[in-house]
Amino acid sequence: MKFARILGIVVVVLVAAAIALPFLIDANQFRPMLESELSKVLGRQVTVGNLKLEVLTGGVSADDLAIADDPAFGQSPFVHAKSLKVGVEMWPLIASRKINVTGVTIDQPEITLLQNPAGVWNYANLGAKPASPAAPAQTPAPAGGSAVDLSVSLVKITNGRLTIAKTSGHAKPLILDSVNIELKDFSPSSAMPFSLSAKLSGGGEIKLDGKAGPIRKDNLEATPFSLTLNVVHLDVVAASAIAAEAGVGGLVSIDGSVDSDGARIAVNGHVKADRLTLVKGGTPATRPVGIDFAVEHDLATRAGSLQKGDVHIGKASATLAGTYTPRGESMALKVNLSAPAMPVGELEGLLPALNIALPAGASLQGGTAFAKLRMEGPVENLAAVGALGLNDVKISGFDLGSKLSVIESLAGIQKGSDTQLQKLSADVKASQQETSIDNIQAVAQNLGDLTGSGTISPNRALDFKMKVQLSGYTHATVPFFVRGTSSDPKFEPDLKGLATDQLHNMKDTAGKLLDGIIKRGK
């Protein structure tokens, strides 16, 4: 009983001491020293609010934290947080007024990352320069105290907001909300495990896990790191990752890895794009697009190369390869696309993303498509040049012969509901302003050989001049126009062109065709 009584008294005394200690020790006496040491380490002026000693949890808390930005980027804080909690070893603090930091938690910070036109970030020199004269870098420690021990086992950022923007131009900032970061075993001279999770404005989530370090004090951006990346349902336009005027949009998910040696960054992984649009005026694709990719990025030049780009649309496959280079506010691309034999049925769902519409009620069935394109220019005005083609493709629900009804009746072509293209090839030049299609060579079953060229406007208006050499009629070449829109094309005989051909050839078949067209016109 006596021992229990003594033990009870000791417990009461310890609890009373723990309760009384915050009143006996004014934690604010450590604030100048804490601000001074943090300012030295970060090379930026650091200010903290009112400090409170929390003996039972082993720490010191502050109701405010501000870290100054690089003066070259402005006067607004680089970091401003609602509260700061610093975990400390209590006995050294009580016995010798020494602060040994065990952990740091920053709650609800607003962090702003800025990049200037030269590509320099406002965090690049963090920790590189000595504290500014305004920072309390020379404030002496309290009597009997010593400098802060900044070997920290855990640094946490909770419920933060991260804004990524450029100092010039009109691009909207990329904003991450609900940012949570953990950095373990902080040591500037070694690799440190870290993780990040956040929600993207406009929808989507991002997660990072990896290691970073040793820290490059002369340029934080050059610190090597290795991480895994997971992005789910990022709306690239709503999140301001891509400007709306570029015409590119969709919901993007990414799984990959990112490795940096401080000079170059290598990114490998898989992208899945849903509801993809690729040009202005395009509407979301009805099929997802997958890309297995490998990119290498140069930190100094901000340029890079797509070293692997395997595109998958169902069973259809294509390859991409190219480079990108910064050009003002935008990015200039040089990309080659090669797709030798893609099943046409897999591609139809991608046509709306390219602002391509089939005639109303028509669909593509069977056969293969090929493409070989070179795309070049800024992202918002990319131009493409190359060749496209189809082999053994049926256009179901669209009878080309019936559209050329005069030719159909005179040549004895049987009416049907479909058009069978044995082959089609063309040279293409496409931009945001216009698409021109030249050197069209096509063979339509039961109709003949078609040749010609024309243009398609951004609103899908057609302006084509074509000729068809009818099957079974060696010298029967009939010119015609294709106008209207791609969803409602209008086929009109070229009377002037037909008359010219008739004068040149003076063939009976052409004369009969001309007479028939004129009579029907009356």
Secondary structure, DSSP 8 states (H G I E B T S, - for coil): -HHHHHHHHHHHHHHHHHHHHHHHS-GGGGHHHHHHHHHHHHTS-EEE--EEEETTTTEEEES-EEE---GGG-SS-SEEESEEEEEE-HHHHHHH---BEEEEEEES-EEEEEE-TTS-BTTTTTTTS---TTS-TT----TT----B---SEEEEEEEEEEEEESSSS---EEEEEEEEEEES--TTS-EEEEEEEEETTS-EEEEEEEE-S--TT-GGG--EEEEEEEEEEETTTTTSS-GGG--EEEEEEEEEEEE-SSEEEEEEEEEEEEEE-STT----SS-EEEEEEEEEETTT--EEEEEEEEEETTEEEEEEEEEEEETTEEEEEEEEEEEEEEHHHHGGGGGGGT----TT-EEESSEEEEEEEEEEEGGG-EEEEEEEEEEEEEET--HHHHTHHHHHHHT----SEEEEEEEEEEEEE-SS-EEEEEEEEEETTTEEEEEEEEE-TT-BEEEEEEEEETT-TT-EEEEEEEEETTEEEEEE-HHHHHHHHHHH--HHHHHHHHHHHHHH-
